[in-house]
Amino acid sequence: MASTEKRARRNLRIRRRNTIAKTAVKAAIKKVRVALKAGDRDKARQALAEAIPLIDKAVSHGALHKNNASRKISRLSSQVFG
């Protein structure tokens, strides 16, 4: 059926977008953790400020659940500021 084929194509596009969003989130989180491990709090704060919008964007795309994103942001914030 045409609708099945269209849905399959759409699923591929969505999966690709979700993968890109999740990869960007992981890279941003890693940047924060690397800065913390190096002891550079200013760089960690800057990286956190860049990571939070990426995490929120992933939620709006549906790539991450809102509670998962909230937990990620909370844990990173407590590591940077705590």
Protein Blocks (a to p, Z undefined) as FASTA:
>chain_A
ZZlmmmmmmmmmmmmmmmmmmmmmmmmmmmmmmmmmnopaklmmmmmmmmmmmmmmmmmn
opacfklmmmmmmmmmmmmmZZ
